[in-house]
């Protein structure tokens, strides 16, 4: 087994200081876990008294504990963790409600000389394998489904009452496609969602670094087009995750009404981690 030194840097920031951060980032020896809770617009019910931030933190910490203690596959660990978290509030909350709290999941685990990855929904894992273009793993089913319904929302000024109403309608419509065939899959109350995650492995000696990104951090590339994936990795490596988030915020503040970059949320929770293999 090749001995590999690693260095991990991470940062997370809520979209607004008056709202809880609905992302989760955690790490242990040879494991990194990132979740992005699916925020619920004001006025929409979820059937849950705990909220999205609670769900992301609880599932994230459950996953982190489980993945450090189990030799099972990442898919198996995710399924069992979803089941366990559901059991924590199935007697107090309406888990069949279409708006039950949910989250994207990304995980990395190093086992011997292999790096394993799992991606469920639209957070991203980016692998720097030394080639000109990094390997980007992101489940794009959410964005492909969403593209059918976002025209009205995108045509309205961000931050306006009309945009907020259209955003609520957009989220309600997406709920009808969540965790069902032909739609998209996220972690919520159904353990079977774990089987829909993208998974794979790569030899550790082929990886220089690996990044995990919530979509609030990756929007510098995939929504704003202000950097390539290679440039994002270089930025993380040279200046760290805090600088990535700072540049995302700078772009957001430069376009407060979404006229340049139409989006559901003017600001989003942003989380990034970089795992360097030295």
KOLPAMAR-904083 format. One record per atom (N, C-alpha, C, O, CB): x, y, z; residue in three letters. Coordinates in steps of 0.001 Angstrom, whole numbers, plus 500000, padded with zeros to 6 digits. Glycine has a CB too. Layout:
N
XYZALA ...
! end
This chain:
278
500846498809500000UNK 500000500000500000UNK 500881501241500000UNK 501804501371500804UNK 499043500006501223UNK 500577502138499088UNK 501347503371499003UNK 500947504310500127UNK 499760504525500371UNK 501147504047497640UNK 501936504869500810UNK 501660505843501857UNK 501495507214501217UNK 502364507665500470UNK 502792505858502925UNK 500391507869501508UNK 500082509151500904UNK 499729510165501977UNK 498806509950502762UNK 498939509015499898UNK 500464511273502011UNK 500091512363502897UNK 498921513114502271UNK 498844513249501050UNK 501296513317503159UNK 498024513594503103UNK 496882514342502592UNK 496755515645503359UNK 497204515770504498UNK 495581513514502699UNK 496136516601502707UNK 495880517890503338UNK 494487518328502938UNK 494165518361501751UNK 496950518958502932UNK 493656518664503913UNK 492270519023503648UNK 492016520463504079UNK 492378520867505184UNK 491308518061504375UNK 491390521227503193UNK 490951522576503534UNK 489482522694503148UNK 489041522121502152UNK 491823523669502811UNK 488741523435503942UNK 487311523556503671UNK 486774524881504195UNK 487359525513505075UNK 486543522386504299UNK 485634525280503621UNK 484962526504504061UNK 483487526386503730UNK 483109525738502754UNK 485584527772503392UNK 482665527009504540UNK 481229527057504279UNK 480681528389504761UNK 481159528949505748UNK 480492525876504969UNK 479679528890504059UNK 479094530182504416UNK 477623530181504052UNK 477251529761502956UNK 479831531347503707UNK 476789530647504959UNK 475359530728504674UNK 475080531832503656UNK 475869532762503490UNK 474563530979505970UNK 473957531708502992UNK 473592532697501983UNK 473374534070502606UNK 473716535098502022UNK 472336532256501239UNK 472799534064503800UNK 472517535305504513UNK 472819535108505979UNK 472593534021506512UNK 471052535750504312UNK 473328536136506651UNK 473693535984508061UNK 472500535755508973UNK 472673535276510094UNK 474437537195508522UNK 471282536087508519UNK 470100535926509370UNK 469392534593509128UNK 468307534369509664UNK 469127537072509132UNK 469991533705508328UNK 469387532406508064UNK 470410531303508351UNK 471607531501508141UNK 468878532320506596UNK 469944530140508832UNK 470894529058509106UNK 471499528513507819UNK 470870528525506761UNK 470208527927509879UNK 472717528043507933UNK 473389527412506804UNK 472801526009506634UNK 472850525202507563UNK 474950527358507019UNK 472254525718505471UNK 471633524424505211UNK 472578523452504514UNK 472168522361504117UNK 470391524610504377UNK 473854523850504363UNK 474894522927503919UNK 475511522236505131UNK 475409522723506257UNK 475983523672503098UNK 476146521103504887UNK 476910520407505924UNK 478218519945505314UNK 478234519431504196UNK 476111519200506519UNK 479316520122506037UNK 480615519605505619UNK 481276518982506837UNK 481308519584507910UNK 481515520732504995UNK 481797517784506672UNK 482464517103507771UNK 483539516180507250UNK 483457515702506119UNK 481464516325508610UNK 484542515927508061UNK 485651515076507641UNK 486166514278508823UNK 486090514713509972UNK 486783515914507023UNK 486690513108508518UNK 487395512269509469UNK 488566511664508715UNK 488789511991507549UNK 486460511161510092UNK 489306510798509358UNK 490437510178508696UNK 489986509449507434UNK 489214508493507511UNK 491148509214509645UNK 490464509896506272UNK 490217509256504987UNK 488778509378504503UNK 488357508592503655UNK 490583507819505073UNK 488004510345505019UNK 486605510506504617UNK 486252511991504599UNK 486640512739505497UNK 485654509727505576UNK 485515512413503572UNK 484918513755503535UNK 483466513603503088UNK 483173512862502150UNK 485718514723502566UNK 482560514309503763UNK 481136514254503464UNK 480606515676503319UNK 480849516521504181UNK 480360513481504569UNK 479882515945502231UNK 479268517256502013UNK 477812517054501615UNK 477505516252500732UNK 480035518067500920UNK 476920517789502274UNK 475498517776501943UNK 475032519204501693UNK 475511520152502315UNK 474665517113503079UNK 474096519334500778UNK 473475520621500483UNK 471977520454500680UNK 471302519839499855UNK 473814521113499024UNK 471451521009501787UNK 470031520905502059UNK 469213521692501046UNK 469578522801500654UNK 469730521388503464UNK 468102521098500632UNK 467235521752499645UNK 466365522776500358UNK 465380522421501006UNK 466352520708498885UNK 466724524033500238UNK 466018525096500935UNK 464557525195500522UNK 464210524938499369UNK 466703526409500692UNK 463710525568501464UNK 462272525702501218UNK 461898527179501221UNK 462116527856502225UNK 461446524925502285UNK 461343527698500133UNK 460957529107500103UNK 459910529415501177UNK 459106528558501543UNK 460418529480498715UNK 459936530628501662UNK 458942531060502650UNK 457538530855502101UNK 457249531192500953UNK 459155532542503035UNK 456682530303502931UNK 455299530089502520UNK 454982528682502104UNK 453809528332501973UNK 454969530986501418UNK 456005527847501888UNK 455774526456501522UNK 455933525562502739UNK 456868525731503522UNK 456733526020500407UNK 455032524622502897UNK 455091523700504017UNK 455947522491503661UNK 456113522141502493UNK 453683523260504427UNK 456488521859504715UNK 457339520687504505UNK 456829519444505224UNK 457284518337504935UNK 458740520987504962UNK 455905519607506144UNK 455448518480506935UNK 456400518113508061UNK 456148517160508798UNK 455245517301506052UNK 457491518858508201UNK 458510518549509207UNK 458727519755510109UNK 458873520881509632UNK 459840518129508535UNK 458748519511511407UNK 458937520604512360UNK 460404520951512570UNK 460714521955513211UNK 458310520246513682UNK 461303520140512043UNK 462732520329512324UNK 463432521238511318UNK 464289522033511702UNK 463426518993512348UNK 463087521133510056UNK 463671522011509053UNK 464819521396508279UNK 465343520339508629UNK 464138523250509699UNK 465192522087507222UNK 466212521588506298UNK 467597521579506931UNK 468353520626506746UNK 466230522432505033UNK 467940522629507675UNK 469267522675508294UNK 469450521496509255UNK 470508520867509286UNK 469471524015509044UNK 468405521208510037UNK 468461520043510938UNK 468675518770510148UNK 469487517928510530UNK 467173519930511773UNK 467955518624509051UNK 468071517395508273UNK 469493517236507709UNK 470084516160507806UNK 467036517390507127UNK 470031518296507130UNK 471375518211506553UNK 472416517900507625UNK 473298517067507413UNK 471733519520505838UNK 472317518562508769UNK 473276518302509847UNK 473141516885510388UNK 474139516213510647UNK 473087519307510980UNK 471897516436510558UNK 471671515126511162UNK 472090514011510215UNK 472764513068510629UNK 470202514961511550UNK 471698514110508945UNK 472124513086507990UNK 473631513149507776UNK 474282512109507680UNK 471387513256506648UNK 474195514347507699UNK 475633514476507485UNK 476437513859508611UNK 477394513126508361UNK 476007515928507332UNK 476060514146509848UNK 476803513589510978UNK 476587512088511090UNK 477500511362511482UNK 476391514275512279UNK 475390511610510752UNK 475125510172510753UNK 475983509473509709UNK 476565508423509979UNK 473635509895510491UNK 476059510053508518UNK 476890509489507461UNK 478358509458507857UNK 479046508457507655UNK 476718510281506179UNK 478831510562508422UNK 480243510647508777UNK 480606509591509807UNK 481661508964509717UNK 480578512037509308UNK 479739509399510775UNK 479984508366511780UNK 479946506978511163UNK 480801506139511450UNK 478959508463512905UNK 478951506739510313UNK 478783505403509735UNK 479912505036508789UNK 480392503902508797UNK 477465505315509003UNK 480333505985507983UNK 481327505654506959UNK 482702505402507567UNK 483544504756506943UNK 481415506776505929UNK 482941505906508778UNK 484217505643509445UNK 484212504317510193UNK 485263503832510614UNK 484543506770510406UNK 483023503728510360UNK 482917502499511137UNK 482492501278510323UNK 482532500156510827UNK 481952502704512248UNK 482090501485509088UNK 481560500401508279UNK 482444500134507074UNK 483017501050506484UNK 480146500718507831UNK 482540498859506723UNK 483264498472505512UNK 482319498317504333UNK 482733497891503255UNK 484031497172505741UNK 481042498663504530UNK 480069498549503458UNK 480329499546502347UNK 481157500445502491UNK 478678498738503997UNK 479624499388501241UNK 479762500337500143UNK 479175501682500539UNK 478368501763501466UNK 479079499805498873UNK 479577502734499842UNK 479029504055500132UNK 477521504090499900UNK 476793504776500617UNK 479719505115499274UNK 477058503352498901UNK 475621503281498640UNK 474891502644499806UNK 473852503147500233UNK 475345502498497359UNK 475420501542500328UNK 474801500871501470UNK 474782501770502704UNK 473789501829503429UNK 475541499572501782UNK 475882502459502927UNK 475972503342504098UNK 474984504497503978UNK 474355504879504965UNK 477408503887504258UNK 474843505056502778UNK 473888506144502576UNK 472456505651502800UNK 471669506328503463UNK 474036506735501158UNK 472113504496502262UNK 470755503967502427UNK 470428503764503901UNK 469350504145504357UNK 470596502640501663UNK 471343503172504638UNK 471101502912506051UNK 471009504217506836UNK 470208504326507765UNK 472208502025506627UNK 471813505198506473UNK 471782506487507172UNK 470479507230506910UNK 469915507827507826UNK 472968507352506747UNK 469991507201505663UNK 468694507822505357UNK 467592507172506197UNK 466734507855506756UNK 468365507694503839UNK 467635505850506272UNK 466644505114507067UNK 466727505508508538UNK 465700505726509182UNK 466850503597506915UNK 467936505600509068UNK 468101505934510485UNK 467612507341510806UNK 466978507557511839UNK 469558505798510885UNK 467903508295509931UNK 467457509666510180UNK 465939509761510069UNK 465307510479510843UNK 468126510643509193UNK 465353509048509124UNK 463895509048509012UNK 463259508548510305UNK 462216509049510725UNK 463443508178507824UNK 463890507560510934UNK 463327506995512159UNK 463367507983513325UNK 462650507807514310UNK 464074505730512534UNK 464197509014513220UNK 464299510000514293UNK 463103510941514340UNK 462830511547515376UNK 465563510802514134UNK 462381511068513212UNK 461241512000513244UNK 459992511441512568UNK 459105512207512191UNK 461627513304512577UNK 459905510112512407UNK 458725509573511740UNK 457473509627512603UNK 456365509548512074UNK 458981508158511326UNK 457622509760513932UNK 456455509848514798UNK 456037511285515081UNK 454966511528515638UNK 456729509139516094UNK 456876512228514698UNK 456566513628514973UNK 456284514430513712UNK 455698515511513787UNK 457700514263515726UNK 456691513920512558UNK 456577514673511310UNK 455863513842510246UNK 455786512617510345UNK 457969515102510808UNK 455354514512509251UNK 454651513862508145UNK 455657513525507047UNK 455928514347506172UNK 453508514773507591UNK 456203512324507100UNK 457268511958506172UNK 456770511646504763UNK 457576511503503844UNK 458011510774506708UNK 455465511540504582UNK 454952511329503224UNK 454659512662502535UNK 454272512683501367UNK 453679510464503259UNK 454840513756503238UNK 454627515083502646UNK 455627515290501512UNK 456799514936501640UNK 454771516209503722UNK 455166515858500414UNK 456019516051499239UNK 457199516970499515UNK 458204516932498805UNK 455206516609498099UNK 457073517799500554UNK 458146518741500860UNK 459040518335502000UNK 459774519171502527UNK 457574520048501161UNK 459004517050502411UNK 459890516600503494UNK 461323517034503216UNK 461768516971502070UNK 459820515061503661UNK 462056517475504238UNK 463418517969504010UNK 464282516966503259UNK 464174515754503451UNK 464075518312505332UNK 465130517495502411UNK 465991516655501593UNK 467343517327501409UNK 467524518494501758UNK 465340516366500229UNK 468286516576500859UNK 469640517116500666UNK 470361516344499578UNK 470114515156499371UNK 470449517063501981UNK 471250517029498892UNK 472214516349498042UNK 473260515695498939UNK 473419516072500099UNK 472874517339497027UNK 473970514714498392UNK 475030514043499149UNK 476236513832498250UNK 476106513337497131UNK 474536512688499723UNK 477410514210498742UNK 478668513819498106UNK 479572513248499186UNK 479642513768500300UNK 479351515032497374UNK 480267512164498834UNK 481184511529499771UNK 482439511084499047UNK 482393510647497897UNK 480516510338500468UNK 483562511203499744UNK 484831510633499304UNK 485384509784500440UNK 485350510181501605UNK 485848511749498883UNK 485900508599500077UNK 486527507738501073UNK 487764507086500459UNK 487707506489499384UNK 485527506659501589UNK 488872507216501166UNK 490099506550500716UNK 490230505232501465UNK 490215505202502695UNK 491361507454500946UNK 490359504151500717UNK 490539502817501280UNK 491757502193500620UNK 491752501928499418UNK 489265501929501076UNK 492811501956501415UNK 494072501467500854UNK 494518502406499737UNK 494757503587499991UNK 493922500007500321UNK 494635501909498512UNK 495123502741497412UNK 494007503208496486UNK 494269503601495348UNK 496154501982496613UNK 492782503170496957UNK 491629503506496126UNK 490863504679496743UNK 490654504727497955UNK 490699502278495959UNK 490452505612495901UNK 489574506694496316UNK 488176506400495770UNK 487985506299494558UNK 490105508084495816UNK 487202506266496673UNK 485823506021496290UNK 485048507327496321UNK 485315508189497159UNK 485172504978497215UNK 484082507480495407UNK 483245508662495410UNK 481778508297495219UNK 481442507301494578UNK 483692509626494327UNK 480917509130495792UNK 479469509003495632UNK 478892510401495464UNK 479262511329496184UNK 478814508261496854UNK 477984510541494509UNK 477311511819494256UNK 475829511540494054UNK 475450510773493169UNK 477921512557493009UNK 474995512163494875UNK 473546512086494721UNK 473015513500494592UNK 473124514302495520UNK 472876511340495921UNK 472441513801493439UNK 471896515120493096UNK 473018516092492739UNK 474131515667492427UNK 471061515682494265UNK 472730517397492783UNK 473541518338492020UNK 474676519033492755UNK 475083520119492342UNK 472676519347491484UNK 475197518457493815UNK 476522518872494279UNK 477555518148493418UNK 477211517223492683UNK 476729518554495816UNK 478814518564493506UNK 479802518047492562UNK 481066517552493254UNK 481479518068494292UNK 480161519115491557UNK 481658516541492648UNK 483012516101492976UNK 483876516374491753UNK 483503516018490635UNK 483053514573493386UNK 485023517002491959UNK 485941517318490868UNK 487288516680491192UNK 487885516966492230UNK 486081518871490662UNK 487760515819490300UNK 489006515087490513UNK 490091515642489614UNK 489929515709488395UNK 488811513583490253UNK 491201516042490221UNK 492377516497489477UNK 493286515297489270UNK 493990514875490188UNK 493129517657490230UNK 493267514752488065UNK 494078513576487752UNK 495331513926486954UNK 495994513046486405UNK 493251512571486980UNK 495646515211486897UNK 496854515635486211UNK 496663515902484739UNK 497590516367484076UNK 497900514620486383UNK 495483515620484204UNK 495207515895482802UNK 494784517350482644UNK 494551518051483630UNK 494115514943482256UNK 494688517793481401UNK 494347519195481148UNK 492987519547481725UNK 492804520625482291UNK 494366519487479651UNK 492039518641481582UNK 490692518866482118UNK 490415517896483249UNK 490604516691483083UNK 489627518716481013UNK 489974518388484385UNK 489648517498485505UNK 488393516683485218UNK 487626516991484307UNK 489460518307486790UNK 488206515649486005UNK 487001514827485925UNK 485945515422486856UNK 486189515592488050UNK 487305513336486300UNK 484781515735486309UNK 483702516355487070UNK 482545515372487165UNK 482025514913486148UNK 483245517692486414UNK 482142515049488396UNK 481011514155488613UNK 479898514944489270UNK 480047515419490396UNK 481413512927489481UNK 478778515086488568UNK 477614515804489090UNK 476369515174488487UNK 476293514977487274UNK 477688517342488764UNK 475416514864489312UNK 474148514296488866UNK 473275515447488369UNK 472771516235489170UNK 473437513491490020UNK 473095515547487048UNK 472428516722486482UNK 470933516522486261UNK 470302517318485565UNK 473074517090485179UNK 470355515470486845UNK 468927515240486614UNK 468077516377487172UNK 467046516720486594UNK 468497513916487242UNK 468499516964488289UNK 467744518088488858UNK 467690519243487871UNK 466619519792487609UNK 468375518555490188UNK 468840519613487323UNK 468875520765486416UNK 468158520467485102UNK 467541521359484519UNK 470323521175486136UNK 468232519223484631UNK 467545518879483385UNK 466031518937483556UNK 465319519416482673UNK 467966517485482911UNK 465542518451484691UNK 464107518553484958UNK 463722520014485184UNK 462714520484484656UNK 463716517692486187UNK 464521520723485963UNK 464210522111486275UNK 464176523025485068UNK 463421523998485044UNK 465195522630487243UNK 464991522720484060UNK 465048523573482867UNK 463698523667482158UNK 463446524624481427UNK 466098523046481898UNK 462839522684482370UNK 461524522698481730UNK 460599523752482329UNK 459643524181481683UNK 460879521333481843UNK 460884524173483570UNK 459900524941484316UNK 460390526303484800UNK 459641527010485475UNK 459452524150485478UNK 461617526692484478UNK 462161527882485115UNK 462052529148484269UNK 462534530198484693UNK 463586527646485456UNK 461438529086483094UNK 461406530255482216UNK 460709531444482873UNK 461215532564482805UNK 460708529908480908UNK 459568531224483504UNK 458849532328484149UNK 459695532946485244UNK 459840534167485302UNK 457512531844484727UNK 460252532124486109UNK 461082532611487213UNK 462283533382486696UNK 462600534454487211UNK 461547531449488089UNK 462950532852485691UNK 464162533484485174UNK 463885534802484461UNK 464791535617484286UNK 464866532544484233UNK 462654535012484054UNK 462314536251483366UNK 461922537381484282UNK 461595538473483816UNK 461218536004482420UNK 461949537136485599UNK 461542538156486574UNK 462743538633487386UNK 463689537872487593UNK 460449537603487516UNK 462718539885487849UNK 463858540409488613UNK 464034539668489939UNK 463088539554490718UNK 463676541909488875UNK 465240539168490195UNK 465522538513491452UNK 465308539457492623UNK 465667540632492549UNK 466936537979491458UNK 464722538945493712UNK 464434539765494875UNK 463091540432494839UNK 462678541008495846UNK 465466540786495026UNK 462376540383493716UNK 461055541003493620UNK 459996540045494145UNK 460213538834494151UNK 460741541411492162UNK 458844540570494589UNK 457752539689495035UNK 457310538730493929UNK 456953537583494202UNK 456553540525495503UNK 457334539199492687UNK 456917538349491570UNK 457883537185491385UNK 457465536060491108UNK 456825539170490275UNK 459174537459491539UNK 460171536394491433UNK 460004535397492574UNK 460076534188492355UNK 461598536981491438UNK 459782535895493795UNK 459602535013494945UNK 458403534091494733UNK 458472532907495062UNK 459421535836496232UNK 457304534620494187UNK 456121533803493919UNK 456427532747492858UNK 456036531588492996UNK 454943534689493465UNK 457125533154491805UNK 457472532200490748UNK 458428531127491268UNK 458349529970490855UNK 458102532931489553UNK 459322531507492166UNK 460256530533492748UNK 459504529503493584UNK 459818528314493526UNK 461319531246493613UNK 458516529944494360UNK 457709528996495126UNK 456996528018494197UNK 456945526818494469UNK 456688529740495997UNK 456449528536493105UNK 455782527668492145UNK 456736526682491505UNK 456388525524491276UNK 455117528491491081UNK 457940527147491217UNK 458968526293490616UNK 459332525147491565UNK 459420523993491146UNK 460228527123490268UNK 459541525472492840UNK 459897524440493819UNK 458753523454493998UNK 458984522248494090UNK 460262525076495172UNK 457515523955494047UNK 456363523059494169UNK 456282522105492984UNK 455971520926493157UNK 455065523867494279UNK 456556522599491800UNK 456513521747490613UNK 457601520688490664UNK 457357519532490316UNK 456659522586489345UNK 458796521065491093UNK 459884520094491178UNK 459576518987492179UNK 460016517851492004UNK 461180520793491563UNK 458822519311493228UNK 458475518284494211UNK 457755517106493558UNK 457873515971494019UNK 457601518882495316UNK 457013517374492491UNK 456282516306491816UNK 457213515349491073UNK 456799514261490672UNK 455278516900490846UNK 458463515752490894UNK 459431514911490166UNK 460480514301491093UNK 461368513579490640UNK 460127515731489082UNK 460378514586492362UNK 461420514167493302UNK 461275512700493688UNK 460193512224494029UNK 461381515035494554UNK 462404512005493621UNK 462495510608494050UNK 461443509718493389UNK 460703508986494046UNK 462355510524495555UNK 461412509817492062UNK 460564508929491277UNK 461193508709489911UNK 461956509546489426UNK 459135509507491136UNK 460871507584489296UNK 461422507261487984UNK 461087508362486983UNK 459965508867486938UNK 460886505905487488UNK 462083508717486188UNK 461909509794485223UNK 462129511169485793UNK 462095512158485061UNK 460559509728484645UNK 462359511251487107UNK 462605512535487745UNK 464031512626488240UNK 464969512254487535UNK 461636512755488895UNK 464194513127489469UNK 465534513218490047UNK 465482512640491452UNK 464407512427492012UNK 466054514697490064UNK 466663512390492013UNK 466751511693493295UNK 467624512469494267UNK 468695512964493915UNK 467303510274493104UNK 467135512561495505UNK 467871513213496583UNK 467698512391497854UNK 466812511539497927UNK 467384514683496796UNK 468523512638498836UNK 468348512007500139UNK 467184512686500853UNK 467157513910500981UNK 469655512092500991UNK 466223511887501317UNK 465101512430502068UNK 464617511383503067UNK 465206511236504138UNK 463951512864501117UNK 463562510662502733UNK 463046509643503660UNK 463105508236503088UNK 462930507269503829UNK 461621509966504037UNK 463348508097501785UNK 463343506792501126UNK 464766506276500953UNK 465530506861500184UNK 462638506878499762UNK 465152505199501641UNK 466513504667501503UNK 466848504230500075UNK 468019504200499696UNK 466697503496502439UNK 465823503890499278UNK 466071503443497911UNK 466690504539497042UNK 467265504248495993UNK 464779502964497284UNK 466574505793497473UNK 467199506886496716UNK 468703506688496606UNK 469320507127495635UNK 466897508237497374UNK 469303506023497607UNK 470755505811497585UNK 471189504999496370UNK 472300505172495867UNK 471205505107498861UNK 470320504121495904UNK 470666503290494755UNK 470780504104493470UNK 471329503625492478UNK 469634502194494579UNK 470265505327493483UNK 470330506199492313UNK 471586507073492300UNK 471808507824491349UNK 469099507077492260UNK 472399506982493339UNK 473608507803493402UNK 474623507363492348UNK 474693506186491993UNK 474234507728494803UNK 475393508305491863UNK 476527508007490991UNK 477692507602491875UNK 477981508274492865UNK 476901509232490084UNK 478363506513491531UNK 479478506026492342UNK 480619505584491443UNK 480420505291490264UNK 479029504865493251UNK 481810505538492007UNK 482962505053491260UNK 484209505046492117UNK 484194505462493275UNK 483187505899490025UNK 485277504570491530UNK 486564504525492218UNK 487655504963491262UNK 487496504913490042UNK 486854503109492769UNK 488772505393491841UNK 489948505757491067UNK 491170505480491940UNK 491132505732493144UNK 489896507263490606UNK 492244504970491361UNK 493451504756492164UNK 493952506081492751UNK 494013507092492052UNK 494559504097491307UNK 494303506065494019UNK 494750507286494679UNK 495979507867493994UNK 496129509087493920UNK 495051507014496147UNK 496854507011493497UNK 498080507537492888UNK 497828508216491546UNK 498761508733490932UNK 499084506420492706UNK 496591508220491087UNK 496236508950489871UNK 495555510281490184UNK 495172511014489272UNK 495326508097488997UNK 495403510593491475UNK 494664511793491876UNK 495593512752492612UNK 496189512396493629UNK 493451511422492770UNK 495709513950492098UNK 496464514990492796UNK 495631515652493886UNK 496128515945494974UNK 496952516042491807UNK 494361515883493580UNK 493467516540494525UNK 492033516227494143UNK 491738515880493000UNK 493707518072494556UNK 491145516355495123UNK 489719516167494884UNK 488962517278495586UNK 489246517599496740UNK 489239514769495375UNK 487997517864494889UNK 487179518932495448UNK 485743518461495581UNK 485239517733494727UNK 487254520197494575UNK 485086518877496655UNK 483654518689496839UNK 483027520068496899UNK 483536520958497579UNK 483334517854498132UNK 481911520249496182UNK 481313521571496046UNK 479799521492496125UNK 479180520699495416UNK 481737522217494731UNK 479199522306496981UNK 477759522494496877UNK 477487523371495659UNK 478391524040495159UNK 477168523133498183UNK 476233523368495179UNK 475979524142493963UNK 476068525642494205UNK 476145526420493254UNK 474615523796493404UNK 476057526060495483UNK 476286527459495778UNK 477725527881495572UNK 478005529064495377UNK 475879527751497174UNK 478652526916495612UNK 480071527193495351UNK 480432526927493897UNK 481229527659493311UNK 480958526346496266UNK 479853525889493315UNK 480196525545491930UNK 479593526526490929UNK 479959526502489754UNK 479724524133491608UNK 478672527394491371UNK 478035528316490424UNK 479029529292489799UNK 478720529904488777UNK 476934529091491119UNK 480211529450490387UNK 481226530276489732UNK 481535529730488345UNK 481831530491487424UNK 482512530338490581UNK 481464528391488197UNK 481727527735486920UNK 480446527446486165UNK 480279527892485030UNK 482495526451487137UNK 479523526689486794UNK 478419526124486021UNK 477229527047485826UNK 476347526743485023UNK 477956524893486675UNK 477178528168486539UNK 476119529143486276UNK 476685530475485811UNK 476164531076484871UNK 475272529350487523UNK 477746530942486459UNK 478288532259486102UNK 479308532188484966UNK 479553533188484291UNK 478931532897487318UNK 479898531021484753UNK 480911530847483698UNK 482062531842483846UNK 482590532344482853UNK 480268531004482315UNK 482445532122485091UNK 483553533033485361UNK 484871532291485543UNK 485915532916485728UNK 483256533862486594UNK 484831530987485493UNK 486042530169485605UNK 485749528814484980UNK 484596528394484880UNK 486502530015487104UNK 486806528142484563UNK 486690526757484121UNK 486874525855485346UNK 487262526331486413UNK 487744526423482999UNK 486601524569485197UNK 486840523646486305UNK 488319523597486655UNK 488669523489487830UNK 486332522242485955UNK 489186523674485664UNK 490625523708485935UNK 490988524959486723UNK 491761524883487678UNK 491428523656484620UNK 490447526097486342UNK 490736527334487063UNK 490182527285488482UNK 490793527819489408UNK 490156528535486314UNK 489028526647488657UNK 488485526517490003UNK 489403525672490878UNK 489658526030492027UNK 487084525904489957UNK 489899524562490355UNK 490820523732491128UNK 492093524499491463UNK 492604524406492578UNK 491163522450490359UNK 492600525253490502UNK 493817526038490753UNK 493565527091491827UNK 494421527332492677UNK 494307526714489452UNK 492389527719491789UNK 492032528717492800UNK 491957528077494182UNK 492470528631495155UNK 490690529386492450UNK 491322526917494270UNK 491245526221495550UNK 492630525858496064UNK 492921526000497252UNK 490389524965495421UNK 493479525390495160UNK 494809524972495567UNK 495706526115495992UNK 496524525960496899UNK 495455524232494463UNK 495560527269495344UNK 496447528393495619UNK 495926529299496738UNK 496696529750497587UNK 496645529205494360UNK 494620529561496735UNK 494059530557497650UNK 493046529993498632UNK 492660530675499581UNK 493418531647496866UNK 492607528753498417UNK 491745528102499379UNK 490253528298499140UNK 489853529165498363UNK 492081528583500718UNK 489431527489499809UNK 487976527558499641UNK 487360528902500023UNK 486367529311499422UNK 487335526486500455UNK 487929529596501009UNK 487375530899501381UNK 487412531877500216UNK 486483532663500025UNK 488136531478502568UNK 488488531826499440UNK 488602532737498306UNK 487602532377497217UNK 487047533267496572UNK 490022532715497743UNK 487366531089497003UNK 486340530690496044UNK 484986531267496442UNK 484286531842495609UNK 486259529157495944UNK 484620531118497698UNK 483324531632498149UNK 483284533153498045UNK 482248533724497706UNK 483039531191499599UNK 484401533811498332UNK 484432535270498213UNK 484148535692496776UNK 483415536654496547UNK 485795535825498673UNK 484715534992495821UNK 484489535348494410UNK 483059535053493979UNK 482491535784493168UNK 485466534591493506UNK 482479533994494511UNK 481070533727494236UNK 480214534874494753UNK 479335535363494043UNK 480629532393494876UNK 480465535304495979UNK 479685536409496552UNK 479885537698495747UNK 478935538448495521UNK 480081536640498027UNK 481094537942495329UNK 481375539129494527UNK 480537539120493250UNK 479978540146492865UNK 482876539209494183UNK 480451537969492600UNK 479645537864491381UNK 478166538054491690UNK 477459538740490951UNK 479872536505490703UNK 477698537453492775UNK 476286537579493137UNK 475911539031493401UNK 474877539509492935UNK 475973536728494365UNK 476760539727494154UNK 476450541120494476UNK 476519542024493254UNK 475897543086493228UNK 477400541630495539UNK 477268541607492245UNK 477348542406491020UNK 476097542252490157UNK 475902543002489200UNK 478580542009490216UNK 475253541280490497UNK 474061540997489702UNK 472882540720490640UNK 472347539612490653UNK 474304539788488746UNK 472477541721491421UNK 471489541474492489UNK 470103541094491994UNK 469348540453492724UNK 471370542686493344UNK 469748541477490757UNK 468411541155490263UNK 468405539970489298UNK 467372539644488714UNK 467815542364489582UNK 469570539323489134UNK 469626538155488270UNK 469474538452486795UNK 469139537554486022UNK 468586537206488671UNK 469712539694486378UNK 469546540024484962UNK 470651539406484102UNK 470417539058482945UNK 469530541541484775UNK 471850539271484667UNK 472949538648483927UNK 472915537130484079UNK 473094536396483107UNK 474300539198484410UNK 472687536672485296UNK 472657535238485582UNK 471344534897486287UNK 471294534894487517UNK 473881534815486455UNK 470294534613485542UNK 469019534255486174UNK 469198533057487101UNK 469862532081486751UNK 467950533945485104UNK 468595533143488291UNK 468741532071489265UNK 467621532150490289UNK 467058533215490543UNK 470113532143489958UNK 467311531002490868UNK 466251530962491859UNK 466610531731493115UNK 465771532431493683UNK 465927529540492210UNK 467862531602493554UNK 468334532276494764UNK 469415533276494377UNK 470417532906493765UNK 468874531249495809UNK 469214534535494729UNK 470249535534494444UNK 471547535131495127UNK 472619535206494526UNK 469804536948494911UNK 471451534703496389UNK 472586534172497142UNK 472223532772497621UNK 471066532495497937UNK 472960535104498350UNK 473204531905497671UNK 472968530539498114UNK 474032530158499131UNK 475144530684499101UNK 472969529555496915UNK 473690529239500033UNK 474721528677500898UNK 475830528110500020UNK 475555527490498993UNK 474134527578501842UNK 477063528319500415UNK 478192527881499588UNK 479193527118500449UNK 479603527588501511UNK 478879529093498900UNK 479580525936499978UNK 480520525091500710UNK 481487524450499732UNK 481095523977498666UNK 479775524009501529UNK 482762524442500113UNK 483788523843499258UNK 484854523188500125UNK 485207523691501192UNK 484422524906498324UNK 485356522066499650UNK 486465521376500314UNK 487452520918499262UNK 487065520507498168UNK 485960520169501160UNK 488738520991499599UNK 489787520496498716UNK 490634519511499489UNK 491177519829500548UNK 490654521656498154UNK 490742518299498941UNK 491532517218499538UNK 492746517000498643UNK 492625516470497539UNK 490684515887499696UNK 493900517406499118UNK 495139517245498358UNK 495841515960498743UNK 495946515626499923UNK 496067518436498581UNK 496323515238497738UNK 497105514034497962UNK 498544514358497583UNK 498849514587496412UNK 496548512815497137UNK 499424514375498575UNK 500774514913498372UNK 501797513796498198UNK 502984514068498017UNK 501174515808499550UNK 
! end
